[in-house]
């Protein structure tokens, strides 16, 4: 391997369990770092030696030290290493501005934003009553919104969580599904439910829904309502019309927060219909109290192939 930089360091304090957690079974975690950052990693116990390109060596060194710190209290997995690798690459973007590290404590442990954009997204939710998270699949825009909603509920900053989705398929396709409109829309809210189950637990989510503390509401059911002391998440907002978006945003009452998420590259509206999400991004971008976070393929936190797929589609559609 051609190398133009070296870094040698030791991890302190020496702790064999933490080292095993860091390295992974058969050093799988170290091999993953080598493959993704194109560096050579050698270690003898707590003494590490890195070789590779200067930027990659700096990233790898910082990442290994960060992972060692995490290994004290967390069981590291390949997916956790992937997320930290994503963070490491974003940290070194040219001109990157340091973002605050907002940690959310849930049933599954601490949830943090990966990379500057996700961190700023969480910070925006803390500082603004209406936030937009716009970006492609896998960038964590919905998951982080649910996590922050759970955090607000657990700390009694809101009394209810309301999940809203436009029922774009409420005609022919949804018409063949059993149940009323709420039951028809339920399958399309599965990503929100999955996140809630992970953070609250299946049984508690069921009880909160029964008590209407967690409410599922098709967008059309929002008309005429005022939502006070709620955390409202409008998912798949790219499939709203401008009129629906205006109606939804004007439902927000005192003590409430709203997060609107969507991917403007996956609009399912009839051809020629303007997306309410794209429309309001131009109308409300400079309105005080409203924040827009624009996530990109660089923020994808799923399988590494997802990032490449999103990037390939973006390049093809230019």
RODO-2510 file (C-alpha; in nm, 4 decimals, decimal comma):
residues 318
     n   res          X          Y          Z
     1     x     0,0000     0,0000     0,0000
     2     x     0,1441     0,3338    -0,1010
     3     x     0,1700     0,5542     0,2047
     4     x     0,2686     0,9131     0,2646
     5     x     0,1786     0,9398     0,6326
     6     x     0,2228     0,7438     0,9532
     7     x     0,0728     0,7780     1,2969
     8     x     0,1636     0,5845     1,6092
     9     x    -0,0232     0,6122     1,9359
    10     x    -0,1285     0,4151     2,2404
    11     x    -0,4757     0,3925     2,3902
    12     x    -0,5075     0,4695     2,7596
    13     x    -0,5953     0,3344     3,0045
    14     x    -0,5046    -0,0198     2,9072
    15     x    -0,8200    -0,2321     2,9225
    16     x    -0,8260    -0,5683     2,7464
    17     x    -1,2075    -0,5874     2,7386
    18     x    -1,2343    -0,2442     2,5758
    19     x    -0,9634    -0,3383     2,3254
    20     x    -1,1495    -0,6560     2,2314
    21     x    -1,4714    -0,4554     2,1961
    22     x    -1,2912    -0,1997     1,9783
    23     x    -1,1223    -0,4514     1,7497
    24     x    -1,4175    -0,6873     1,7107
    25     x    -1,4154    -1,0614     1,6555
    26     x    -1,1109    -1,1578     1,4463
    27     x    -1,0323    -0,7818     1,4219
    28     x    -1,3375    -0,7352     1,1983
    29     x    -1,3895    -0,3756     1,3136
    30     x    -1,0306    -0,2826     1,2302
    31     x    -1,0600    -0,4497     0,8885
    32     x    -1,3740    -0,2445     0,8217
    33     x    -1,1866     0,0754     0,9058
    34     x    -0,9002    -0,0305     0,6772
    35     x    -1,1355    -0,1036     0,3877
    36     x    -1,3442     0,2126     0,4170
    37     x    -1,0612     0,4590     0,4797
    38     x    -0,7926     0,2821     0,2716
    39     x    -0,5407     0,2724     0,5533
    40     x    -0,3293     0,0001     0,7090
    41     x    -0,3970    -0,0581     1,0792
    42     x    -0,1570    -0,2599     1,2925
    43     x    -0,1691    -0,3002     1,6658
    44     x    -0,0043    -0,4839     1,9471
    45     x    -0,2359    -0,4660     2,2472
    46     x    -0,3054    -0,0945     2,3023
    47     x    -0,0285     0,0357     2,0713
    48     x    -0,1532     0,1245     1,7218
    49     x     0,0318     0,2095     1,4027
    50     x    -0,1457     0,3601     1,1007
    51     x    -0,0183     0,4031     0,7452
    52     x    -0,1880     0,5608     0,4438
    53     x    -0,2790     0,8945     0,2915
    54     x    -0,2511     1,1867     0,5303
    55     x    -0,6235     1,2695     0,5559
    56     x    -0,7239     0,9025     0,5877
    57     x    -0,4652     0,8411     0,8605
    58     x    -0,5893     1,1442     1,0537
    59     x    -0,9507     1,0230     1,0239
    60     x    -0,8614     0,6674     1,1247
    61     x    -0,6593     0,7797     1,4258
    62     x    -0,9329     1,0071     1,5522
    63     x    -1,1957     0,7372     1,4881
    64     x    -1,0080     0,4632     1,6743
    65     x    -0,9614     0,6907     1,9765
    66     x    -1,3304     0,7842     1,9682
    67     x    -1,4343     0,4197     1,9417
    68     x    -1,2103     0,3258     2,2344
    69     x    -1,3851     0,5857     2,4468
    70     x    -1,7264     0,4513     2,3399
    71     x    -1,6143     0,0931     2,4042
    72     x    -1,6074     0,1606     2,7773
    73     x    -1,9888     0,1772     2,7969
    74     x    -2,1203     0,0430     2,4648
    75     x    -2,0975    -0,2884     2,2815
    76     x    -1,9580    -0,1957     1,9408
    77     x    -2,1087    -0,3651     1,6352
    78     x    -2,0282    -0,3438     1,2624
    79     x    -2,3286    -0,1109     1,2156
    80     x    -2,1995     0,1159     1,4939
    81     x    -1,8571     0,1220     1,3266
    82     x    -2,0253     0,2142     0,9971
    83     x    -2,2050     0,5072     1,1585
    84     x    -1,8856     0,6291     1,3212
    85     x    -1,7023     0,5977     0,9886
    86     x    -1,9717     0,8111     0,8311
    87     x    -1,9213     1,0698     1,1033
    88     x    -1,5440     1,0629     1,0579
    89     x    -1,5670     1,1356     0,6839
    90     x    -1,8143     1,4207     0,7362
    91     x    -1,5981     1,5768     1,0083
    92     x    -1,3259     1,6483     0,7541
    93     x    -1,5368     1,8115     0,4817
    94     x    -1,3735     2,1276     0,3520
    95     x    -1,5002     2,4250     0,5425
    96     x    -1,7110     2,2126     0,7754
    97     x    -1,8457     2,4046     1,0713
    98     x    -1,8480     2,2292     1,4062
    99     x    -2,2003     2,1277     1,5037
   100     x    -2,3274     2,0827     1,8602
   101     x    -2,3483     1,7245     1,9827
   102     x    -2,7077     1,6696     2,0984
   103     x    -2,7581     1,3356     2,2746
   104     x    -3,1060     1,1877     2,3225
   105     x    -3,1520     0,9226     2,5910
   106     x    -3,4058     0,6547     2,4978
   107     x    -3,4880     0,2952     2,5919
   108     x    -3,2219     0,1707     2,3494
   109     x    -2,9523     0,4054     2,4801
   110     x    -2,8124     0,7353     2,3596
   111     x    -2,8989     0,8564     2,0094
   112     x    -2,6725     1,1135     1,8465
   113     x    -2,6611     1,2734     1,5055
   114     x    -2,4027     1,1261     1,2701
   115     x    -2,2179     1,4030     1,0903
   116     x    -2,2638     1,7787     1,0986
   117     x    -2,5972     1,7902     0,9127
   118     x    -2,7722     1,5446     1,1441
   119     x    -2,6301     1,7210     1,4500
   120     x    -2,7572     2,0559     1,3216
   121     x    -3,0942     1,8923     1,2491
   122     x    -3,1275     1,7834     1,6130
   123     x    -3,0122     2,1242     1,7337
   124     x    -3,2676     2,2917     1,5072
   125     x    -3,5464     2,0832     1,6623
   126     x    -3,4339     2,2009     2,0057
   127     x    -3,4295     2,5678     1,9048
   128     x    -3,7250     2,6020     1,6636
   129     x    -4,0955     2,5194     1,6873
   130     x    -4,1218     2,4229     1,3193
   131     x    -3,8429     2,2316     1,1476
   132     x    -3,8107     2,0747     0,8057
   133     x    -3,5863     1,7775     0,7334
   134     x    -3,5462     1,7385     0,3588
   135     x    -3,3286     1,4655     0,2104
   136     x    -3,3060     1,1231     0,0470
   137     x    -3,3870     0,7867     0,2011
   138     x    -3,1612     0,6683     0,4795
   139     x    -3,0483     1,0077     0,6065
   140     x    -3,2201     0,9661     0,9440
   141     x    -3,4647     1,2536     0,9005
   142     x    -3,7682     1,0565     1,0257
   143     x    -3,5848     0,8476     1,2851
   144     x    -3,4269     1,1527     1,4516
   145     x    -3,7613     1,3359     1,4508
   146     x    -3,9231     1,0440     1,6346
   147     x    -3,6303     1,0276     1,8776
   148     x    -3,6638     1,3956     1,9614
   149     x    -4,0429     1,3602     1,9955
   150     x    -3,9917     1,0776     2,2459
   151     x    -3,7380     1,2899     2,4340
   152     x    -3,9817     1,5828     2,4548
   153     x    -4,2601     1,3530     2,5749
   154     x    -4,0464     1,1829     2,8391
   155     x    -3,9353     1,5204     2,9755
   156     x    -4,2964     1,6470     2,9820
   157     x    -4,2335     1,9228     2,7286
   158     x    -4,5307     1,7942     2,5275
   159     x    -4,8345     1,5896     2,6280
   160     x    -4,8916     1,3966     2,3050
   161     x    -4,7184     1,2772     1,9893
   162     x    -4,9143     1,3083     1,6641
   163     x    -4,8035     1,1213     1,3515
   164     x    -4,9389     1,2585     1,0251
   165     x    -4,9089     1,1366     0,6693
   166     x    -5,0692     1,2487     0,3437
   167     x    -5,2984     0,9729     0,2140
   168     x    -5,1877     1,0017    -0,1457
   169     x    -5,3059     0,6467    -0,2146
   170     x    -5,6485     0,7058    -0,0533
   171     x    -5,8210     0,6344    -0,3854
   172     x    -5,8065     0,3075    -0,5718
   173     x    -5,5191     0,1277    -0,4000
   174     x    -5,6024     0,2127    -0,0388
   175     x    -5,9694     0,1492    -0,1081
   176     x    -5,9055    -0,2242    -0,1320
   177     x    -5,7454    -0,2437     0,2121
   178     x    -5,9684    -0,3389     0,5078
   179     x    -6,0683    -0,0985     0,7818
   180     x    -6,1327     0,2726     0,8085
   181     x    -5,9004     0,5390     0,6662
   182     x    -5,6749     0,5436     0,9736
   183     x    -5,6279     0,1667     0,9474
   184     x    -5,5628     0,1999     0,5758
   185     x    -5,2904     0,4588     0,6376
   186     x    -5,1292     0,2638     0,9242
   187     x    -4,9055     0,0458     0,6995
   188     x    -4,7580     0,3585     0,5421
   189     x    -4,6584     0,4889     0,8876
   190     x    -4,4583     0,1746     0,9617
   191     x    -4,1180     0,3550     0,9723
   192     x    -4,2573     0,5854     1,2434
   193     x    -4,4019     0,2914     1,4367
   194     x    -4,0750     0,0965     1,4098
   195     x    -3,8820     0,3877     1,5583
   196     x    -4,1367     0,4260     1,8393
   197     x    -4,1232     0,0522     1,9182
   198     x    -3,7452     0,0715     1,9377
   199     x    -3,7515     0,3668     2,1770
   200     x    -4,0622     0,2958     2,3883
   201     x    -4,1100    -0,0787     2,3517
   202     x    -4,3970    -0,2542     2,1711
   203     x    -4,6281    -0,2873     2,4710
   204     x    -4,5977     0,0731     2,5841
   205     x    -4,6563     0,2084     2,2330
   206     x    -4,9776     0,0030     2,2138
   207     x    -5,1016     0,1437     2,5441
   208     x    -5,0137     0,5026     2,4467
   209     x    -5,2053     0,4628     2,1204
   210     x    -5,5064     0,3231     2,3077
   211     x    -5,5005     0,6293     2,5361
   212     x    -5,4628     0,8577     2,2318
   213     x    -5,1344     0,9896     2,3721
   214     x    -4,9825     0,8760     2,0439
   215     x    -5,2228     0,9627     1,7639
   216     x    -5,2145     0,8533     1,4018
   217     x    -5,3859     1,1073     1,1800
   218     x    -5,4161     1,1148     0,8011
   219     x    -5,3406     1,4669     0,6824
   220     x    -5,6991     1,5223     0,5679
   221     x    -5,8165     1,4803     0,9274
   222     x    -5,6133     1,7838     1,0381
   223     x    -5,8484     2,0438     0,8921
   224     x    -6,0208     2,2534     1,1575
   225     x    -5,8019     2,1304     1,4442
   226     x    -5,5612     2,3226     1,6689
   227     x    -5,2795     2,1137     1,8149
   228     x    -5,1607     2,2399     2,1546
   229     x    -4,8824     2,0823     2,3651
   230     x    -4,8085     1,8273     2,0933
   231     x    -4,5068     1,7052     1,9026
   232     x    -4,6364     1,6647     1,5467
   233     x    -4,4454     1,4784     1,2746
   234     x    -4,5611     1,5105     0,9149
   235     x    -4,3868     1,2340     0,7209
   236     x    -4,3670     1,1939     0,3415
   237     x    -4,4398     1,5654     0,3101
   238     x    -4,3259     1,5700    -0,0522
   239     x    -4,6697     1,4215    -0,1299
   240     x    -4,8659     1,7157     0,0076
   241     x    -5,0109     1,9886    -0,2112
   242     x    -4,9305     2,3549    -0,1311
   243     x    -5,2838     2,3944     0,0058
   244     x    -5,2445     2,0900     0,2331
   245     x    -4,9082     2,2110     0,3589
   246     x    -5,0471     2,5534     0,4445
   247     x    -5,3407     2,3899     0,6206
   248     x    -5,1107     2,1655     0,8244
   249     x    -4,8691     2,4399     0,9282
   250     x    -5,1516     2,6607     1,0500
   251     x    -5,2751     2,3846     1,2858
   252     x    -4,9793     2,4344     1,5210
   253     x    -5,0893     2,5679     1,8605
   254     x    -4,9211     2,6824     2,1809
   255     x    -4,6599     2,4560     2,3366
   256     x    -4,6283     2,2466     2,0212
   257     x    -4,3435     2,1516     1,7926
   258     x    -4,3742     2,0294     1,4356
   259     x    -4,1197     1,8434     1,2255
   260     x    -4,1887     1,7976     0,8559
   261     x    -3,9857     1,5364     0,6701
   262     x    -3,9729     1,4431     0,3049
   263     x    -3,7691     1,3502     0,0002
   264     x    -3,8348     1,5783    -0,2956
   265     x    -3,6815     1,3211    -0,5315
   266     x    -3,9646     1,0737    -0,4591
   267     x    -4,2879     1,2634    -0,5260
   268     x    -4,5925     1,0439    -0,5896
   269     x    -4,8395     1,3216    -0,6703
   270     x    -5,0200     1,3198    -1,0065
   271     x    -4,8108     1,4556    -1,2923
   272     x    -4,8197     1,8354    -1,3008
   273     x    -4,9186     1,8715    -0,9336
   274     x    -4,6805     2,0952    -0,7360
   275     x    -4,5349     1,9436    -0,4195
   276     x    -4,6252     2,1353    -0,1044
   277     x    -4,2812     2,0596     0,0388
   278     x    -4,0953     2,2081    -0,2576
   279     x    -4,3339     2,5048    -0,2654
   280     x    -4,3027     2,5958     0,1036
   281     x    -3,9229     2,5685     0,0948
   282     x    -3,9271     2,8771    -0,1261
   283     x    -4,2047     3,0559     0,0615
   284     x    -4,0890     2,9998     0,4214
   285     x    -3,7125     2,9730     0,3943
   286     x    -3,6545     3,3152     0,5543
   287     x    -3,9382     3,3101     0,8085
   288     x    -3,8115     3,3536     1,1655
   289     x    -3,8773     3,0511     1,3890
   290     x    -3,8762     2,8019     1,1004
   291     x    -3,5657     2,6025     1,0135
   292     x    -3,4812     2,3945     0,7069
   293     x    -3,2182     2,1200     0,7266
   294     x    -3,1163     1,9797     0,3916
   295     x    -2,9611     1,6353     0,4146
   296     x    -2,7708     1,4772     0,1275
   297     x    -2,6350     1,1412     0,0168
   298     x    -2,3346     1,2089     0,2423
   299     x    -2,5690     1,1809     0,5427
   300     x    -2,7026     0,8329     0,4588
   301     x    -2,6589     0,6085     0,7636
   302     x    -2,7786     0,2775     0,6228
   303     x    -2,5731     0,0157     0,4417
   304     x    -2,2818     0,1820     0,2516
   305     x    -2,4433     0,0708    -0,0765
   306     x    -2,7463     0,2924    -0,0026
   307     x    -2,5245     0,6004    -0,0113
   308     x    -2,3809     0,4939    -0,3472
   309     x    -2,7289     0,4221    -0,4860
   310     x    -2,8595     0,7651    -0,3814
   311     x    -2,5527     0,9346    -0,5276
   312     x    -2,5883     0,7438    -0,8568
   313     x    -2,9532     0,8483    -0,8920
   314     x    -2,8688     1,2119    -0,8110
   315     x    -2,6001     1,2162    -1,0812
   316     x    -2,8278     1,0439    -1,3346
   317     x    -3,1118     1,2917    -1,2803
   318     x    -2,9002     1,6070    -1,3176
***
